[in-house]
Amino acid sequence: MTLFRRKRVLRNKLLELMQERERKIGRRLKQHDIAQFAGVSDHTIINWIRNDVTKFDGQTIERLCDYFNCDVGDLLYFEWVDAEDTLSVDE
């Protein structure tokens, strides 16, 4: 038997913040520059852009907020998703 329940998943708005900044300054942001400022690898920034982050580091969050001059709530949010639970039922 499969049951669905709702759960919260932490997501980020890095891509949206990047796009907003690019519109304001009139040029593309370099992922490498953001990574250097935040003290992380380019691959980590790519994971953030794809919303494929499984572990959120406080220092990285602080530095990204500093880079984009925003609050944590502007960078991170909860999204409700359906989670599938499979139960074994004896027949």
PEJODA-V179614 format. One record per residue. RES is the residue in three letters. PSI is psi in radians with two decimals (none if undefined). OMEGA is omega in whole degrees, -180 to 180 (NA if undefined). Layout:
# PEJODA-V179614
res=RES psi=PSI omega=OMEGA
res=RES psi=PSI omega=OMEGA
This chain:
# PEJODA-V179614
res=MET psi=2.36 omega=179
res=THR psi=2.22 omega=177
res=LEU psi=2.58 omega=176
res=PHE psi=2.40 omega=175
res=ARG psi=2.74 omega=-179
res=ARG psi=2.46 omega=174
res=LYS psi=2.74 omega=179
res=ARG psi=2.42 omega=176
res=VAL psi=2.32 omega=179
res=LEU psi=2.20 omega=-180
res=ARG psi=2.97 omega=178
res=ASN psi=2.84 omega=-179
res=LYS psi=0.55 omega=-177
res=LEU psi=-0.81 omega=-179
res=LEU psi=-0.77 omega=179
res=GLU psi=-0.71 omega=178
res=LEU psi=-0.68 omega=178
res=MET psi=-0.79 omega=-179
res=GLN psi=-0.69 omega=178
res=GLU psi=-0.79 omega=179
res=ARG psi=-0.71 omega=179
res=GLU psi=-0.70 omega=178
res=ARG psi=-0.70 omega=-178
res=LYS psi=-0.72 omega=-175
res=ILE psi=-0.20 omega=176
res=GLY psi=0.37 omega=176
res=ARG psi=2.88 omega=-180
res=ARG psi=2.51 omega=172
res=LEU psi=2.54 omega=176
res=LYS psi=2.22 omega=179
res=GLN psi=-0.62 omega=-180
res=HIS psi=-0.69 omega=179
res=ASP psi=-0.71 omega=178
res=ILE psi=-0.76 omega=180
res=ALA psi=-0.79 omega=180
res=GLN psi=-0.77 omega=180
res=PHE psi=-0.71 omega=-177
res=ALA psi=-0.21 omega=180
res=GLY psi=0.56 omega=-180
res=VAL psi=3.03 omega=179
res=SER psi=2.81 omega=175
res=ASP psi=-0.66 omega=-180
res=HIS psi=-0.66 omega=178
res=THR psi=-0.74 omega=179
res=ILE psi=-0.70 omega=177
res=ILE psi=-0.75 omega=177
res=ASN psi=-0.70 omega=177
res=TRP psi=-0.80 omega=-179
res=ILE psi=-0.69 omega=180
res=ARG psi=-0.07 omega=-175
res=ASN psi=0.73 omega=-179
res=ASP psi=0.68 omega=-179
res=VAL psi=2.26 omega=180
res=THR psi=-0.32 omega=-179
res=LYS psi=2.09 omega=-178
res=PHE psi=2.00 omega=-179
res=ASP psi=2.25 omega=-177
res=GLY psi=-0.74 omega=-179
res=GLN psi=-0.67 omega=177
res=THR psi=-0.75 omega=179
res=ILE psi=-0.80 omega=179
res=GLU psi=-0.79 omega=-178
res=ARG psi=-0.68 omega=177
res=LEU psi=-0.70 omega=176
res=CYS psi=-0.69 omega=177
res=ASP psi=-0.78 omega=-178
res=TYR psi=-0.76 omega=-177
res=PHE psi=0.06 omega=180
res=ASN psi=0.96 omega=-177
res=CYS psi=3.00 omega=176
res=ASP psi=2.88 omega=180
res=VAL psi=-0.70 omega=180
res=GLY psi=-0.36 omega=176
res=ASP psi=-0.36 omega=-177
res=LEU psi=-0.69 omega=-175
res=LEU psi=2.61 omega=177
res=TYR psi=2.82 omega=175
res=PHE psi=2.46 omega=175
res=GLU psi=2.34 omega=177
res=TRP psi=2.26 omega=179
res=VAL psi=2.74 omega=175
res=ASP psi=2.24 omega=177
res=ALA psi=2.36 omega=-177
res=GLU psi=2.21 omega=175
res=ASP psi=2.25 omega=178
res=THR psi=2.17 omega=180
res=LEU psi=2.44 omega=174
res=SER psi=2.22 omega=179
res=VAL psi=2.17 omega=178
res=ASP psi=2.31 omega=180
res=GLU psi=none omega=NA
